[in-house]
């Protein structure tokens, strides 16, 4: 018996084949080389309506929001650095 570890992305994609594309659990298990029991567990954990699936779906939007905020804050920092240098030069 092998103890293979699969990434969350792999598991989510396997579940999507069942829930969104309409494939049977047995077909997906055979194609991916995993047990049907694993797929049933993954479907329970990552299937539609699960908290884990909702968190993963929210991640790309959160990443995009954080990148935009980082860009804005970086620009503000650069402006403040230039202003500090300008006023330091003026006070001499």
TITORSE-127300 format. One record per atom (N, C-alpha, C, O, CB): y, z, x; residue number from 1; atom name. Coordinates in steps of 0.05 Angstrom, whole numbers, plus 5000, padded with zeros to 4 digits. Glycine has a CB too. Example, Ala and Ser with C-alpha at 12.3 -4.5 7.8 and 13.67 -1.06 7.14 Angstrom:
2
yy,zz,xx,pos,site
4886,5156,5264,1,N
4910,5156,5246,1,CA
4934,5156,5264,1,C
4934,5169,5285,1,O
4911,5181,5226,1,CB
4955,5142,5257,2,N
4979,5143,5273,2,CA
5001,5157,5258,2,C
5023,5161,5268,2,O
4988,5114,5282,2,CB
***
This chain:
92
yy,zz,xx,pos,site
4976,5000,5017,1,N
5000,5000,5000,1,CA
5025,5000,5018,1,C
5027,5016,5036,1,O
5000,5024,4981,1,CB
5043,4982,5012,2,N
5067,4980,5029,2,CA
5090,4995,5016,2,C
5093,4996,4991,2,O
5075,4951,5035,2,CB
5107,5006,5032,3,N
5131,5020,5023,3,CA
5156,5003,5029,3,C
5172,5012,5045,3,O
5133,5049,5035,3,CB
5158,4980,5017,4,N
5181,4963,5022,4,CA
5206,4976,5009,4,C
5204,4987,4987,4,O
5177,4935,5012,4,CB
5228,4973,5022,5,N
5254,4982,5011,5,CA
5270,4957,5004,5,C
5273,4938,5020,5,O
5269,5001,5031,5,CB
5281,4957,4980,6,N
5297,4935,4971,6,CA
5326,4944,4967,6,C
5331,4967,4960,6,O
5286,4923,4945,6,CB
5344,4926,4972,7,N
5373,4932,4969,7,CA
5379,4934,4939,7,C
5365,4923,4922,7,O
5391,4912,4983,7,CB
5402,4947,4933,8,N
5410,4949,4905,8,CA
5417,4921,4894,8,C
5411,4916,4871,8,O
5435,4967,4903,8,CB
5428,4904,4911,9,N
5435,4877,4902,9,CA
5409,4862,4894,9,C
5409,4848,4874,9,O
5450,4862,4924,9,CB
5388,4865,4910,10,N
5363,4852,4903,10,CA
5352,4862,4877,10,C
5344,4846,4860,10,O
5342,4857,4926,10,CB
5353,4888,4873,11,N
5343,4900,4848,11,CA
5360,4891,4824,11,C
5348,4884,4803,11,O
5344,4930,4850,11,CB
5386,4890,4827,12,N
5403,4882,4805,12,CA
5398,4852,4798,12,C
5397,4845,4775,12,O
5433,4886,4813,12,CB
5395,4836,4818,13,N
5389,4807,4813,13,CA
5362,4804,4799,13,C
5360,4787,4781,13,O
5390,4791,4839,13,CB
5343,4820,4807,14,N
5317,4819,4794,14,CA
5320,4827,4764,14,C
5308,4814,4747,14,O
5296,4837,4808,14,CB
5335,4847,4759,15,N
5339,4856,4731,15,CA
5354,4835,4715,15,C
5348,4831,4692,15,O
5354,4883,4731,15,CB
5373,4822,4728,16,N
5389,4801,4714,16,CA
5370,4778,4705,16,C
5375,4766,4684,16,O
5411,4791,4732,16,CB
5350,4772,4722,17,N
5332,4751,4714,17,CA
5317,4758,4689,17,C
5310,4740,4673,17,O
5312,4746,4737,17,CB
5312,4784,4684,18,N
5298,4793,4660,18,CA
5317,4794,4637,18,C
5312,4784,4615,18,O
5285,4820,4665,18,CB
5340,4808,4641,19,N
5358,4814,4618,19,CA
5376,4790,4611,19,C
5381,4786,4587,19,O
5375,4837,4625,19,CB
5386,4775,4630,20,N
5405,4754,4624,20,CA
5392,4726,4622,20,C
5401,4710,4606,20,O
5427,4754,4645,20,CB
5373,4721,4639,21,N
5361,4695,4639,21,CA
5336,4692,4622,21,C
5326,4670,4618,21,O
5355,4687,4668,21,CB
5326,4715,4613,22,N
5303,4714,4594,22,CA
5276,4711,4606,22,C
5257,4705,4591,22,O
5308,4693,4576,22,CB
5272,4714,4632,23,N
5246,4713,4644,23,CA
5230,4738,4637,23,C
5242,4759,4633,23,O
5248,4709,4674,23,CB
5204,4736,4637,24,N
5188,4760,4631,24,CA
5186,4776,4657,24,C
5189,4767,4679,24,O
5159,4752,4621,24,CB
5180,4802,4653,25,N
5177,4820,4675,25,CA
5154,4811,4694,25,C
5157,4812,4718,25,O
5172,4849,4665,25,CB
5133,4802,4682,26,N
5110,4793,4698,26,CA
5117,4768,4715,26,C
5109,4767,4738,26,O
5086,4786,4680,26,CB
5132,4749,4703,27,N
5140,4725,4718,27,CA
5158,4733,4742,27,C
5154,4723,4764,27,O
5154,4705,4700,27,CB
5177,4750,4737,28,N
5196,4757,4758,28,CA
5181,4773,4780,28,C
5186,4769,4804,28,O
5219,4774,4747,28,CB
5163,4791,4772,29,N
5148,4807,4791,29,CA
5131,4789,4809,29,C
5130,4793,4833,29,O
5130,4827,4777,29,CB
5118,4769,4797,30,N
5101,4751,4812,30,CA
5118,4735,4832,30,C
5111,4732,4855,30,O
5085,4732,4793,30,CB
5141,4724,4822,31,N
5158,4707,4839,31,CA
5170,4723,4862,31,C
5172,4713,4885,31,O
5180,4695,4823,31,CB
5178,4748,4857,32,N
5191,4763,4878,32,CA
5172,4780,4895,32,C
5180,4791,4916,32,O
5212,4782,4865,32,CB
5147,4782,4886,33,N
5128,4797,4902,33,CA
5132,4827,4899,33,C
5127,4842,4918,33,O
5129,4789,4930,33,CB
5140,4836,4876,34,N
5143,4865,4871,34,CA
5125,4872,4847,34,C
5115,4855,4833,34,O
5173,4872,4865,34,CB
5121,4898,4844,35,N
5104,4907,4822,35,CA
5120,4907,4795,35,C
5144,4910,4795,35,O
5092,4935,4828,35,CB
5105,4904,4773,36,N
5118,4905,4747,36,CA
5130,4933,4742,36,C
5150,4936,4729,36,O
5099,4897,4725,36,CB
5116,4953,4752,37,N
5126,4981,4749,37,CA
5153,4984,4762,37,C
5171,4997,4751,37,O
5105,5001,4761,37,CB
5156,4972,4786,38,N
5182,4973,4799,38,CA
5204,4960,4782,38,C
5226,4971,4779,38,O
5181,4960,4827,38,CB
5197,4937,4771,39,N
5217,4923,4755,39,CA
5225,4938,4730,39,C
5248,4939,4722,39,O
5207,4895,4747,39,CB
5205,4951,4717,40,N
5212,4967,4694,40,CA
5230,4991,4702,40,C
5249,4997,4687,40,O
5186,4978,4681,40,CB
5225,5003,4724,41,N
5242,5025,4734,41,CA
5270,5015,4740,41,C
5290,5028,4733,41,O
5230,5038,4759,41,CB
5271,4992,4754,42,N
5297,4980,4760,42,CA
5313,4973,4735,42,C
5337,4976,4734,42,O
5294,4956,4778,42,CB
5299,4962,4715,43,N
5312,4954,4690,43,CA
5323,4979,4677,43,C
5345,4978,4666,43,O
5292,4940,4672,43,CB
5309,5001,4678,44,N
5319,5026,4666,44,CA
5344,5035,4681,44,C
5363,5045,4669,44,O
5297,5047,4666,44,CB
5343,5033,4707,45,N
5365,5043,4724,45,CA
5389,5024,4724,45,C
5412,5033,4722,45,O
5355,5047,4752,45,CB
5384,4998,4726,46,N
5406,4979,4730,46,CA
5411,4960,4705,46,C
5428,4943,4706,46,O
5401,4962,4754,46,CB
5395,4964,4685,47,N
5398,4946,4661,47,CA
5424,4950,4647,47,C
5440,4967,4653,47,O
5375,4951,4642,47,CB
5428,4932,4627,48,N
5452,4933,4612,48,CA
5455,4961,4598,48,C
5436,4971,4587,48,O
5453,4911,4591,48,CB
5479,4971,4599,49,N
5485,4997,4587,49,CA
5481,5021,4605,49,C
5487,5043,4598,49,O
5468,5000,4563,49,CB
5469,5016,4629,50,N
5465,5039,4647,50,CA
5491,5045,4662,50,C
5508,5027,4667,50,O
5442,5033,4667,50,CB
5495,5070,4670,51,N
5519,5078,4684,51,CA
5520,5065,4712,51,C
5542,5057,4721,51,O
5519,5109,4687,51,CB
5497,5063,4725,52,N
5496,5051,4752,52,CA
5505,5022,4751,52,C
5521,5013,4768,52,O
5468,5053,4764,52,CB
5496,5007,4731,53,N
5504,4979,4729,53,CA
5534,4976,4723,53,C
5547,4959,4734,53,O
5488,4965,4706,53,CB
5545,4994,4707,54,N
5574,4994,4701,54,CA
5590,5000,4727,54,C
5610,4987,4731,54,O
5580,5014,4679,54,CB
5580,5018,4743,55,N
5594,5025,4768,55,CA
5594,5001,4786,55,C
5615,4995,4798,55,O
5582,5049,4781,55,CB
5572,4987,4788,56,N
5570,4964,4806,56,CA
5587,4941,4796,56,C
5599,4927,4813,56,O
5541,4956,4809,56,CB
5588,4937,4770,57,N
5605,4916,4759,57,CA
5635,4921,4764,57,C
5650,4903,4766,57,O
5599,4913,4729,57,CB
5643,4947,4765,58,N
5670,4954,4769,58,CA
5679,4952,4798,58,C
5703,4951,4804,58,O
5675,4982,4759,58,CB
5660,4952,4816,59,N
5667,4952,4845,59,CA
5684,4928,4853,59,C
5704,4932,4868,59,O
5642,4953,4861,59,CB
5678,4903,4846,60,N
5694,4881,4856,60,CA
5724,4883,4846,60,C
5742,4877,4862,60,O
5683,4854,4846,60,CB
5728,4892,4822,61,N
5755,4896,4812,61,CA
5770,4918,4827,61,C
5793,4915,4834,61,O
5756,4902,4782,61,CB
5755,4939,4833,62,N
5767,4961,4848,62,CA
5774,4953,4876,62,C
5795,4960,4887,62,O
5747,4986,4848,62,CB
5756,4937,4889,63,N
5761,4928,4916,63,CA
5786,4910,4916,63,C
5803,4912,4934,63,O
5737,4912,4927,63,CB
5788,4892,4896,64,N
5811,4874,4895,64,CA
5837,4890,4891,64,C
5858,4884,4904,64,O
5808,4854,4872,64,CB
5837,4911,4874,65,N
5860,4927,4870,65,CA
5868,4942,4895,65,C
5891,4944,4902,65,O
5855,4947,4847,65,CB
5848,4953,4909,66,N
5854,4968,4934,66,CA
5864,4950,4956,66,C
5882,4958,4971,66,O
5829,4982,4944,66,CB
5854,4925,4957,67,N
5865,4906,4977,67,CA
5894,4900,4972,67,C
5910,4898,4990,67,O
5848,4880,4978,67,CB
5901,4895,4946,68,N
5929,4890,4939,68,CA
5947,4913,4946,68,C
5969,4910,4956,68,O
5931,4883,4909,68,CB
5937,4937,4940,69,N
5953,4961,4946,69,CA
5956,4965,4976,69,C
5978,4972,4985,69,O
5939,4986,4934,69,CB
5935,4960,4991,70,N
5937,4962,5021,70,CA
5957,4942,5032,70,C
5973,4949,5050,70,O
5909,4957,5033,70,CB
5957,4918,5021,71,N
5976,4897,5030,71,CA
6005,4907,5025,71,C
6022,4904,5042,71,O
5971,4870,5016,71,CB
6010,4917,5001,72,N
6036,4927,4993,72,CA
6045,4950,5011,72,C
6068,4950,5021,72,O
6037,4935,4964,72,CB
6028,4969,5015,73,N
6034,4992,5032,73,CA
6039,4984,5061,73,C
6057,4994,5074,73,O
6012,5013,5031,73,CB
6024,4965,5071,74,N
6027,4955,5098,74,CA
6055,4942,5101,74,C
6068,4945,5121,74,O
6005,4935,5106,74,CB
6062,4926,5081,75,N
6089,4913,5082,75,CA
6111,4934,5081,75,C
6131,4931,5096,75,O
6092,4893,5059,75,CB
6108,4954,5064,76,N
6128,4975,5063,76,CA
6130,4990,5090,76,C
6152,4995,5099,76,O
6121,4996,5041,76,CB
6107,4995,5103,77,N
6107,5008,5129,77,CA
6122,4992,5149,77,C
6138,5002,5165,77,O
6079,5014,5138,77,CB
6117,4966,5150,78,N
6130,4948,5169,78,CA
6160,4947,5165,78,C
6175,4947,5184,78,O
6118,4920,5167,78,CB
6169,4947,5140,79,N
6197,4947,5134,79,CA
6210,4974,5144,79,C
6231,4973,5155,79,O
6202,4944,5103,79,CB
6196,4996,5139,80,N
6207,5022,5148,80,CA
6208,5024,5178,80,C
6226,5036,5189,80,O
6190,5044,5136,80,CB
6189,5012,5192,81,N
6189,5012,5221,81,CA
6214,4997,5231,81,C
6228,5006,5250,81,O
6163,4999,5233,81,CB
6219,4974,5219,82,N
6242,4958,5228,82,CA
6268,4972,5222,82,C
6287,4972,5238,82,O
6242,4930,5214,82,CB
6269,4985,5199,83,N
6294,5000,5191,83,CA
6298,5023,5210,83,C
6321,5028,5218,83,O
6292,5010,5162,83,CB
6277,5037,5217,84,N
6279,5060,5236,84,CA
6289,5050,5263,84,C
6307,5062,5275,84,O
6252,5074,5239,84,CB
6278,5028,5273,85,N
6287,5017,5298,85,CA
6316,5008,5297,85,C
6331,5013,5316,85,O
6270,4993,5307,85,CB
6325,4996,5275,86,N
6352,4987,5271,86,CA
6371,5011,5272,86,C
6392,5010,5286,86,O
6355,4971,5245,86,CB
6365,5032,5256,87,N
6383,5055,5254,87,CA
6383,5071,5280,87,C
6404,5083,5287,87,O
6375,5073,5231,87,CB
6361,5071,5295,88,N
6360,5085,5321,88,CA
6378,5071,5341,88,C
6392,5083,5357,88,O
6331,5086,5332,88,CB
6378,5044,5339,89,N
6395,5028,5357,89,CA
6425,5032,5350,89,C
6441,5034,5368,89,O
6388,4998,5356,89,CB
6431,5034,5325,90,N
6459,5037,5315,90,CA
6470,5064,5323,90,C
6494,5067,5329,90,O
6460,5034,5285,90,CB
6454,5085,5323,91,N
6464,5112,5329,91,CA
6469,5117,5358,91,C
6480,5137,5366,91,O
6443,5133,5319,91,CB
6461,5099,5375,92,N
6465,5103,5404,92,CA
6493,5095,5413,92,C
6500,5097,5436,92,O
6445,5087,5420,92,CB
***
